[in-house]
């Protein structure tokens, strides 16, 4: 990217925030004295929160809050040492609990972002090619920049296009050691899933193909014991050449990034020699206690029941949204739902929904292309069935008015539905 291109991008990003901040839709601050998970108070108004990624609603669970308090009482608020020198007492137990939960060697980093920065430049070598899905998370792209500096060839391929990945693997000659395909398990904007079965077949067909899956948004709420989409759906053979990462900051209701590996040697290489493992701070004792408690909770029947309840909420939303003819980008059964609006309209609709009592996330440039802007909605167990019903009704009622705010007509709404659905 040239200097002028970068300046243009930064100017557009700045313009986005200049537009969103005065509307209370970006960089807003919750002012609640106590949080219940269901509502947030913004500018003095309690709003049903449809922007939280705590899908199972575990952040207020007494088992977790007591674990944090106990961890602080026992070990203090911090353990101020690099893990290269000394780890906090709870670190081995936390990583062991995660390994037991995910069924494979695991390293725990302070965040998923730091996990990417540790793993990708360490494992992806100068003779490798890294294929980035067009919609892979920005933090994976950030780590890919470091890999490129080390000599790795980095390319972008169309979203979820197994066909193109297959073609590139066949085209790359013997000078390429390994080909990595980096994707999200559940894409964080549009809420669609990676095609796990097709990717499994592809990995089994090509010996040089490896997968790097950022499964931040599906850990906890889906899969046995909350293992997520990738670990649950990829074949055992494919997982032998797959790194799966997961965020513990979202539905898992703790903190940090869990990086899972197909073998202990890869885990030890990244955990022992990567820059973030040596030079970045650790997960602190109170939250290590939360990681351990959450891992134990995820092995219980309670989490399985919560997963079933959330799936029912998701199906209810999809059913009602389709009945009201909302322009949903996908109907995948995930708690991330996306209503396409296009540019400008999204701001009007979000303001109208706030006035109707909902805090929603606008998905705008640079998170998505301008032409694909819309509402990014997150469903959680903090919301009631009535909340879901009222949300769908509010979107259906306010979308035509938001279009009119921008000088659009009912015909534009019809065209919007067709464009979003690709018909």
N, C-alpha and C positions, 0 to 999 in steps of 0.2 A: 504494500500500500504506500503510495507516494505521500509526501508531506501535505500536498493540497487535498488529496482524497481524505486523509486522516482529519484534517481541519474541517472538512465538510461534514464528515460523520459526527465529530464532536459538536459541531454547531447544531446539527439536527437533534442530537441527544439532549443538548441544553434546551432547545426549543420545546422538546417533549416535557421536560420537567417544569419549564416556565409555564406551560399550559396546565399541567396536572396539579401542581402545588397549590395555586390559589383556589382550585376547585375542591381541595381536600381529598384528592384521589391518589396523590403521590407524596411520599415522605410525610404522611399523616402521623399523628401521635395519639395513641390511646391514653385516656386520662382516668381510667378506672382505678379506684382504690383497691378493689379486689376483683380478680378475673374469674368468671365461671366457665369460660370457653365458648359459650353460645353467643354472647353479645360483646361488642366493644363500644366504648364511648368515645366519639370523635366530635370535636367542636360542640361538646355539651349534649350530644344526642346519642342515646343507646341504639346501636344498629346490630341486626343479626349479622354475624360475621360469616361471609361466604368467600373469605380470602385466606383462611387458615389451612395449613397443610398437616394439621394434627388430626388425621383422618379417623382414627379410632377414639379420639378424645381422651387419651391417656395422661395428658400433662397434669391433670388435677387428681389423678388416681392416688388414694392415700398410701398405697404401697410405695409408690415412687416418691411422693413428697416426704414421707418418713425416712426413706433411704437417703435422700439428699441431706436432710437434717442430721441424721446419724453420722453420715460421712463427714460432714463439717465438724460435728462435735468431736469425732475421733481423730481426725487428721488435719483440721483447720480448713481455711478457705482455699489455700493453694499449696502446691509442692513445687517450689521455685528451683527446678533443676532440669537441664536437658536430659532426655532419656539416654543420650550417648554416655552420660556419666552415671545417672542414678534414676531409677523409676520409682514412682510412688508405690506404697505397699499394695494398693488395690489393682494396679495395672495388670499383673499376671492373671488375676482372677477374672478381670473384665474381658481380656482377650480369650481366656479359656472358655468363658461363658458364651462368647460370640462364636468361637470355633465349634462348640457343641451345638449351638443353635443352627448355624449355617452348614455344618457338616464338612468343613474344609478349612485349611490353614488361613488364619485371619490376622491382619495387623490393624490396630486402632490408631487413627490419626486425629488431630484436633478438629479437623473438618474434612468433608469429602473433597473440597478443592485442594487442600494440601495433600490428600491421598493421591489425587490425580497427578499433582506436580511431583510427588515422590515416585509413583509407579511408572508412568508412561516414559519419561526420559531414562529411567533405569532399565526397563525391560525391552523397550523398542529401540533396536540398534541402528547404526548407520547403514547397514546393508538391508534393512527392512523398509517396507512401504506401509504407511499408515493411511488408510482410507477413512475419512470422516463422513458420517452421515450428514446430509445437509441440515438436519435439525438437531444434531447432537448438542448437548448442553455446552454453553459458552465456556465453562470451566475446563471441559475436556479440550476444547480448542486452545485454551490458554496453555495447557500442558503440552499440546502438540507443537506449539511455538518453540518450546524448549527442546523437544525432540528434533525439530527441524534444524535448530542451531547445532545440534550434535551430529547432523548429517543425514537424518532420516528424510526420505521423500514423503511428503504429505500431500494428499489429494482430497478433494471433496466429491462425494458421489450423491446422486439423487436420493431423496428420502425413502427409506424402506425398500429400496430397489435391489432385491436379491439378484436379479438378472444382471444388473450392471456390476455388482461385486463379483459375481461368477465370471463375467467377461474379463474384468481387470485381472483377476487371479490367473486366468488362462493366458492373458496377453503378456504378463510380466515374466521375463526370462529367467534363466538359471542364476543370473547375477543377483537376483533378489533372494535374500535368505528366508524371511517370513513376510507374509502380508497380514496386517492387522485391520480389522473392520471395527471402528468405534461407533457405538450407538447407545441410545437410551433404552432401558427396558420399558419404561413408561415415559413418554415425552411430556416435558413439563409445561408446555404451553397448550398444545392441542389435545392432550389426553389420550393419544392413540398408543397402541402397544407395538413393540418390535415383533416381527413374525418369527417367533421362536422355533416353530417346527421347520420352517423353510431354512432358517439359518443353521439348524442342527444338521439337516441333510447336506447343506453346502460345506460345512466344516468336515463332515464325514467323507465327502467326496474329494476334498483338496487337503493334502497333508501339510501344505505350507500356510494354510489359513488359520489365524487366531482371532478370537473375539475379545473386545474390551467393552463391557456393558456397564454403563452408569445407571444403576437401578435405584437411584435415590428416592424416587416417588412411589415405588411399589413395595419397598420393604415394610413389613409389619402388617399391612392391611390385607395382604393376599399371600397365598402359599402356606404350606404346612409350617406351623410355628412362626409364620410371618417371614418366610425366606424370600418372598418377592417373586416377581414374574420370571426373571431369568433363571434363577436356581430351581424354580419349580417346573419350568416348561422346556428348558434346553435339555437335550438328551445327555445321558451320562458320558457318551463318547465325545460329544461337543464340549462338555464342561472340562474335559481333560486338557483342552486348549482354550480356556476362557478365563479371563479375570472379570469378576463381578464386584462392583462397588456399591455400597449402600449408605444412605444418610441415616444417622441416628437422631437427627434434629427434627424430623418430621413426625410421621406416625409413630415411630419408636419412642418418642417423648423423652429422649435423653440428650446426648450431645456427641459430636464427633463423626468421623467417617470410617466405616468398616470396609477394608479392602480384602476381598477373599481371593485366594489363589488356588490353582490346580495342584500345587505341590509345595512342600515346606521349603525347598531350596529357593524358589522364587520369592516366597514370603520373607525368608531370612535375608535375601539380597536387598530387597526394598526396605525392610524394617531396619537393617543394619547399616546400609551404605548410602541411602538417599539423603539429599540435603535437608528436606523437611524433618526427617527423623533425627538428624544431628543438630540442626540449628533452630528449630521451631519449638515453641513451648508445648507442654503435654496437656492432655485432658486432666482437669483438676479433680482432687479427691471427692468432693460432693457429687460431681457428675459421673465419676467412675462408679460410685455407689449406685447412681441411677441406671447406668448401663447394665450393671449386674442384676439389679432388681427387675428391670424391664425384660432382660433376657429370660429370667426365671418366669416372669408373668406370661411371656409369649409361649411358654411350654404348657400353659394351663388351658383348661376348657373355657375359661372366661374369654380369652382372646379369640378363640375359634368362634365363640358365640357372637362376639363383637364383629368379627369379619362377616358373619352371616347377616347381621343386622345392617351393616353398612351396605352390603350388596343389595339388600332389599331397598334401601334408600336410593341407591344408584338406579335401580330398575324403575322405581317410582318416578324419579326425575325424567328418565328417558321416555317412559310411557306418556307422562303428562306433556313433556316438551314436544313429542311427535304429534300428540293429539291437538296441541295448540299451534302446530306447524311452525315451530321455531327453527331458525336456520342453524341447526347443530352441525358442527364440522364432522363429528363422528358420533356413533352410538355405541362405541366400545364400552364395556361395563367396568369403568374406572371412575374414581371420585373426582377426577379432573374433567370438567365439562367446558366446552368452548362454543360460544354463540358468535357466529360471524356477523359483523356489521359493516366492515369497511371503514375507511378513515373518516374522521370528524364525527360521524354518527355515534361512535363508541363513547365519546365524551358526554354527549347529550344523554345517552341512555344510562350511563353510570350515575350521572347527577340525578336523573329522574328516579333511579332505583334507590339512591341514598335518601331522597325525599320520601320514598315509600318505605324506608326502614331497613335497607340492606347495605352493607359495606361489601363492595365487589372490587375485583382487580381488573383494570384495563390492560389489555395486551396490545401494546403499541410498539412502534419502531423505537429502539432497535431489537426488541425481543422477538418481533415478528415483522415481516415485510409490510409496508404501509397498506397495500391492497388487501392484506389478510387480517387487518386489525379487528379486534372483537373483545368480548368479555371472557375472561378466564375465571370460571367458577369452581370452587372446591366444596365438596360435600363431606361433612363430618358427622360423627355420632352426637356431637353437641346440638346439632339442629334436630328439630322434631319433624315428624311427617307433615304437620301443618305448616312449618317453615318452608319445606320443599314445595308444597302446594301453592303457598302464597308467593314464593319466589317465581315459579313458572308463570302464575297468573300476572304478576307484576311485569315480567319481561314481555309477555304477550301483549299486555295492554299498553305498555310504554314504548315499545319499539316503533310502532307507526308514528307516534308523536315525536320521538327522537328523530326519525327520518324527516318529518315535516319541519322540525327545528332547523334542519340543514337544507331546506328547500327541495326535499325529495317527495315523491308521490307513491301511492299504492303500487303502481307499476314498478317502481324502483325496488320495493319490498319483494315483489314477485321475482324480479331479476336477481336480487340478493340471494333468495332461497335457492334458486337454480345454480348460481355461481358457487355458493358454498358447498352444495351437494355434488357439484361437478356434472350436472345434467344439462 
